[in-house]
């Protein structure tokens, strides 16, 4: 078995602890029938990385990383979508070692060809958030190019919200986007991405939103649902829909009298469950890359760090953990030295 440099954790430690993330050599499994062996060039850090590092026990050294751009070095016996040398991007699966390693094995059905017009670090900001936003809009809400109505995005300046605003602008011409932002800088960020209306979630959200959509919005996406159910029941019209990506449980009974549907979105479901339509994530990423190359979507990379190392990833985790960054934190390039 060949080995590769990987960055991960064994103990749940504060990000300021030098042992919170460390580097070591790990084995690289032989690619399965549908797998690709990918040389990783750039990664991004998502809230799921922070949550796992801080609180998910690791029985063995666990490699994090759920966004990457890289080059295909080898393919499994039954692969049909890619060839060696292809430049690709993907989010991977939570039940396999992540992208914080020089070489990673990933199922081709959740991989896409990387956008041609973006650098590796800018492309690395996209896969997880684009897949989450796409599944929210088109799988859960069931929106089409003919859909009309109002969409409230709570947390619009975050990674998922920043892509969702752009997807709605590019693909849903009759959907009115209402985005939340907490200050003028963040408001300008989502306005430039295409939001028609901006509201401040630190002020009275009900008054602000109902002034725009008096009957309530048709669809609401939230990255921050805890303790908000009474408010959401007043923001969403009868028979509307809510999609949440944070963790439960949630008491959703306030939604019942208006027959509001509640959905959980978990981007890793298709890969974890080996869903029959697992290849849909490949197709989504191909569409996203096309939209980028046509100039309809831009990268949401906001903080760029280098090289990919334990110390740099600890810095990236600290930024994400603080919860103030707009867009995504990306890390690219491999240094020559290996940390212990």
TORPA-329527 format. One record per residue (C-alpha): residue in three letters; x, z, y. Coordinates in nm, 2 decimals, padded with zeros to 4 digits. Each point is the difference from the previous one (the first is absolute). Layout:
REM residues N
ALA:X:Z:Y
...
***
This chain:
REM residues 340
UNK:00.00:00.00:00.00
UNK:00.13:-00.09:00.35
UNK:-00.01:00.27:00.27
UNK:-00.07:-00.01:00.37
UNK:00.03:00.23:00.30
UNK:-00.33:00.18:00.07
UNK:-00.13:00.25:00.24
UNK:-00.25:00.27:-00.10
UNK:-00.07:00.36:-00.05
UNK:-00.02:00.27:-00.27
UNK:-00.13:00.30:00.21
UNK:-00.27:00.02:00.27
UNK:00.21:00.09:00.30
UNK:-00.03:-00.02:00.38
UNK:00.12:-00.33:00.13
UNK:00.27:00.18:00.20
UNK:00.16:00.12:-00.33
UNK:00.29:-00.24:-00.10
UNK:-00.13:00.03:-00.36
UNK:-00.35:-00.12:00.09
UNK:00.11:-00.36:-00.08
UNK:00.32:-00.08:-00.18
UNK:00.17:-00.30:-00.15
UNK:00.11:-00.06:-00.36
UNK:00.04:-00.28:-00.26
UNK:-00.30:-00.06:-00.22
UNK:-00.08:-00.24:-00.28
UNK:-00.18:-00.32:00.07
UNK:-00.25:-00.09:-00.27
UNK:-00.02:-00.35:-00.15
UNK:-00.27:-00.20:00.17
UNK:-00.33:-00.01:-00.20
UNK:-00.18:-00.32:-00.06
UNK:-00.16:-00.01:00.34
UNK:00.28:00.18:00.19
UNK:00.25:-00.11:00.26
UNK:00.34:00.16:00.06
UNK:00.04:00.01:00.37
UNK:00.31:00.07:00.22
UNK:-00.15:00.21:00.29
UNK:00.11:-00.09:00.35
UNK:-00.24:00.22:00.21
UNK:-00.26:00.27:-00.04
UNK:-00.25:00.19:00.20
UNK:-00.11:00.37:-00.01
UNK:-00.37:00.08:-00.03
UNK:-00.19:00.33:00.01
UNK:-00.03:-00.02:-00.38
UNK:00.38:00.03:-00.02
UNK:00.00:00.32:00.22
UNK:-00.29:00.15:-00.20
UNK:00.16:-00.06:-00.34
UNK:00.35:00.13:00.11
UNK:-00.15:00.31:00.16
UNK:-00.25:00.10:-00.27
UNK:00.00:-00.21:-00.32
UNK:00.21:00.16:-00.28
UNK:00.26:-00.22:-00.15
UNK:00.07:00.06:-00.36
UNK:00.30:-00.24:00.02
UNK:00.17:-00.16:00.30
UNK:-00.28:-00.19:00.18
UNK:00.07:-00.31:00.20
UNK:-00.23:-00.05:00.29
UNK:-00.08:-00.31:00.21
UNK:-00.32:-00.20:00.02
UNK:00.10:-00.30:00.21
UNK:00.28:-00.24:-00.05
UNK:00.14:-00.34:00.07
UNK:00.26:-00.15:-00.23
UNK:00.12:-00.29:-00.21
UNK:-00.10:-00.07:-00.36
UNK:00.30:00.03:-00.23
UNK:-00.17:-00.03:-00.34
UNK:-00.34:-00.07:-00.14
UNK:-00.20:00.12:-00.31
UNK:-00.08:-00.24:-00.28
UNK:-00.36:-00.06:00.10
UNK:00.04:-00.02:00.38
UNK:-00.16:-00.30:00.17
UNK:-00.01:00.08:00.37
UNK:00.37:00.04:00.10
UNK:00.34:-00.13:-00.08
UNK:00.35:00.15:00.05
UNK:00.11:-00.03:00.36
UNK:-00.35:00.04:00.14
UNK:-00.03:00.23:00.31
UNK:-00.29:00.24:-00.06
UNK:-00.18:00.30:00.14
UNK:-00.22:00.26:-00.17
UNK:-00.12:00.36:00.00
UNK:00.05:00.07:-00.37
UNK:-00.17:00.26:-00.21
UNK:-00.01:00.38:00.03
UNK:00.05:00.04:-00.38
UNK:00.33:-00.18:-00.01
UNK:00.33:00.07:00.18
UNK:-00.02:-00.10:00.37
UNK:00.19:-00.24:00.22
UNK:00.27:00.25:00.13
UNK:00.25:-00.15:-00.24
UNK:00.23:-00.31:00.01
UNK:-00.18:-00.15:-00.31
UNK:-00.36:00.04:-00.08
UNK:-00.23:-00.13:-00.28
UNK:-00.35:-00.09:00.13
UNK:-00.30:-00.18:-00.16
UNK:-00.03:-00.35:00.15
UNK:-00.38:00.03:00.03
UNK:00.05:00.25:00.29
UNK:00.27:-00.20:00.18
UNK:-00.02:-00.27:00.26
UNK:00.24:-00.25:00.15
UNK:00.14:00.15:00.32
UNK:-00.10:-00.14:00.34
UNK:00.26:-00.26:00.10
UNK:00.00:00.08:00.37
UNK:00.08:00.37:-00.03
UNK:00.32:00.18:-00.06
UNK:00.02:00.22:-00.31
UNK:-00.05:00.32:00.20
UNK:-00.31:-00.14:00.18
UNK:-00.15:-00.13:-00.32
UNK:00.06:00.33:-00.17
UNK:-00.25:00.17:00.24
UNK:-00.29:-00.20:-00.14
UNK:-00.09:00.02:-00.37
UNK:-00.16:00.34:-00.06
UNK:-00.18:00.01:00.33
UNK:-00.12:-00.37:-00.02
UNK:-00.13:00.06:-00.35
UNK:-00.18:00.31:00.10
UNK:-00.15:-00.16:00.30
UNK:-00.10:-00.32:-00.19
UNK:-00.16:00.20:-00.28
UNK:-00.19:00.21:00.25
UNK:-00.14:-00.30:00.19
UNK:-00.07:-00.24:-00.28
UNK:-00.04:00.21:-00.32
UNK:-00.17:00.31:00.13
UNK:-00.18:-00.12:00.31
UNK:-00.06:-00.34:-00.15
UNK:00.06:-00.18:00.32
UNK:00.02:-00.38:00.03
UNK:00.07:-00.25:00.28
UNK:-00.37:00.00:00.07
UNK:-00.03:00.38:00.04
UNK:-00.12:00.13:00.33
UNK:00.00:00.36:00.12
UNK:00.22:00.29:00.12
UNK:00.30:00.15:-00.17
UNK:00.14:00.34:00.11
UNK:00.36:00.05:-00.10
UNK:00.10:00.37:00.02
UNK:00.38:00.02:00.02
UNK:00.04:-00.35:00.12
UNK:00.36:00.05:00.11
UNK:00.12:00.09:-00.35
UNK:00.14:-00.24:-00.25
UNK:-00.34:-00.09:-00.17
UNK:-00.20:-00.01:00.32
UNK:00.26:-00.22:00.18
UNK:-00.04:-00.26:-00.28
UNK:-00.38:00.04:-00.03
UNK:-00.04:-00.08:00.37
UNK:00.20:-00.32:-00.04
UNK:-00.18:-00.11:-00.32
UNK:-00.34:00.05:00.17
UNK:00.12:-00.20:00.30
UNK:00.13:-00.28:-00.21
UNK:-00.27:-00.03:-00.27
UNK:-00.32:00.17:00.13
UNK:-00.09:-00.17:00.33
UNK:-00.34:00.17:00.03
UNK:00.11:00.35:-00.09
UNK:00.05:00.22:00.31
UNK:00.30:00.24:-00.04
UNK:-00.01:00.34:00.15
UNK:00.34:00.17:-00.03
UNK:00.09:00.36:00.06
UNK:00.32:00.09:00.19
UNK:00.11:00.32:00.15
UNK:00.18:-00.11:00.32
UNK:00.07:-00.30:00.22
UNK:00.30:-00.12:-00.20
UNK:-00.19:00.00:-00.32
UNK:-00.30:-00.16:00.16
UNK:00.21:-00.29:00.12
UNK:00.15:-00.04:-00.35
UNK:-00.33:-00.05:-00.17
UNK:-00.14:-00.21:00.29
UNK:00.29:-00.24:-00.04
UNK:-00.08:-00.02:-00.38
UNK:-00.35:-00.12:00.08
UNK:-00.24:00.31:00.03
UNK:-00.29:-00.08:00.23
UNK:-00.07:00.37:00.09
UNK:00.22:00.31:00.01
UNK:-00.12:00.35:-00.03
UNK:00.19:00.33:00.02
UNK:-00.04:00.21:-00.32
UNK:00.11:00.31:00.20
UNK:-00.31:-00.03:00.21
UNK:-00.38:-00.01:-00.09
UNK:00.01:-00.27:-00.26
UNK:-00.38:-00.01:-00.04
UNK:-00.07:-00.07:00.36
UNK:00.28:-00.26:00.03
UNK:-00.10:-00.20:-00.31
UNK:-00.38:00.01:00.05
UNK:00.05:-00.12:00.35
UNK:00.15:-00.32:-00.16
UNK:-00.22:-00.01:-00.32
UNK:-00.33:00.20:00.09
UNK:-00.13:-00.03:-00.36
UNK:00.33:00.10:-00.15
UNK:00.27:-00.22:-00.15
UNK:-00.05:-00.19:-00.32
UNK:00.34:00.08:-00.15
UNK:00.24:00.29:00.05
UNK:00.36:00.03:-00.13
UNK:00.17:00.33:00.02
UNK:00.34:00.14:-00.08
UNK:-00.11:00.35:00.11
UNK:-00.33:00.09:-00.16
UNK:00.04:00.38:-00.06
UNK:-00.26:00.20:00.20
UNK:-00.15:-00.32:00.16
UNK:-00.31:-00.06:-00.22
UNK:-00.25:00.13:00.26
UNK:00.16:-00.22:00.26
UNK:00.01:-00.31:-00.22
UNK:-00.37:00.05:-00.09
UNK:-00.07:-00.05:00.37
UNK:00.24:-00.29:00.05
UNK:-00.11:-00.23:-00.29
UNK:-00.34:-00.17:00.00
UNK:-00.24:00.03:-00.30
UNK:00.12:-00.18:-00.31
UNK:00.34:-00.03:00.15
UNK:00.33:00.05:-00.18
UNK:00.30:00.24:00.03
UNK:00.34:-00.05:-00.17
UNK:00.26:00.28:00.00
UNK:00.36:00.00:-00.12
UNK:00.09:00.36:00.04
UNK:-00.05:00.26:-00.28
UNK:-00.32:00.19:-00.10
UNK:-00.21:00.17:-00.10
UNK:-00.26:-00.07:00.27
UNK:-00.35:00.13:00.06
UNK:-00.19:-00.32:00.07
UNK:-00.35:00.13:00.00
UNK:-00.04:-00.05:00.38
UNK:00.01:-00.37:-00.07
UNK:-00.30:00.00:-00.24
UNK:-00.29:-00.01:00.25
UNK:00.14:-00.33:00.15
UNK:00.09:-00.14:-00.35
UNK:00.36:-00.05:00.12
UNK:00.23:-00.11:-00.29
UNK:00.33:00.19:-00.05
UNK:00.30:-00.19:-00.15
UNK:00.35:00.12:-00.10
UNK:00.27:-00.26:00.04
UNK:00.32:00.05:-00.22
UNK:00.22:-00.30:00.01
UNK:00.17:00.09:-00.32
UNK:-00.32:-00.01:-00.21
UNK:00.04:-00.36:-00.13
UNK:00.35:00.05:-00.12
UNK:-00.04:00.35:-00.14
UNK:-00.32:-00.10:-00.19
UNK:00.14:-00.34:-00.10
UNK:-00.32:-00.15:00.14
UNK:-00.12:-00.34:-00.13
UNK:00.03:-00.13:00.36
UNK:00.35:00.16:00.06
UNK:00.12:-00.34:00.11
UNK:-00.23:00.02:00.30
UNK:00.28:00.20:00.17
UNK:00.24:-00.29:-00.04
UNK:-00.26:-00.23:00.15
UNK:-00.07:00.24:00.29
UNK:00.38:00.02:00.08
UNK:00.02:-00.38:-00.01
UNK:-00.29:-00.02:00.25
UNK:00.17:00.26:00.22
UNK:00.33:-00.19:00.00
UNK:-00.18:-00.32:00.10
UNK:-00.18:00.18:00.29
UNK:00.34:00.13:00.11
UNK:00.17:-00.34:-00.02
UNK:-00.29:-00.16:00.20
UNK:00.05:00.26:00.27
UNK:-00.33:00.18:-00.05
UNK:00.14:00.33:-00.11
UNK:00.32:00.17:00.11
UNK:00.21:00.27:-00.16
UNK:-00.08:00.36:00.09
UNK:00.36:00.12:-00.04
UNK:00.06:00.24:00.29
UNK:00.30:00.20:-00.11
UNK:00.29:-00.18:-00.17
UNK:00.28:00.20:-00.17
UNK:00.31:-00.10:-00.21
UNK:00.15:00.02:-00.25
UNK:-00.22:00.10:-00.30
UNK:00.15:00.33:-00.10
UNK:-00.12:00.35:-00.07
UNK:00.09:00.12:00.35
UNK:-00.18:-00.29:00.17
UNK:-00.31:00.04:-00.22
UNK:-00.01:00.37:00.08
UNK:00.00:-00.10:00.37
UNK:-00.28:-00.25:-00.07
UNK:-00.20:00.26:-00.19
UNK:00.04:00.24:00.29
UNK:-00.14:-00.25:00.25
UNK:-00.30:-00.08:-00.22
UNK:-00.06:00.36:-00.08
UNK:-00.02:00.08:00.38
UNK:-00.30:-00.23:00.01
UNK:00.06:-00.15:00.35
UNK:00.14:-00.35:-00.08
UNK:-00.20:-00.31:00.07
UNK:00.03:-00.26:-00.27
UNK:00.26:00.03:-00.27
UNK:00.35:00.14:-00.06
UNK:00.22:-00.24:-00.19
UNK:00.35:00.03:-00.15
UNK:00.23:-00.29:-00.09
UNK:00.34:-00.09:-00.14
UNK:00.21:00.19:-00.25
UNK:00.31:00.19:00.11
UNK:00.32:00.00:-00.21
UNK:00.01:00.38:-00.05
UNK:-00.21:00.19:-00.24
UNK:-00.11:00.34:00.09
UNK:-00.01:00.28:-00.25
***
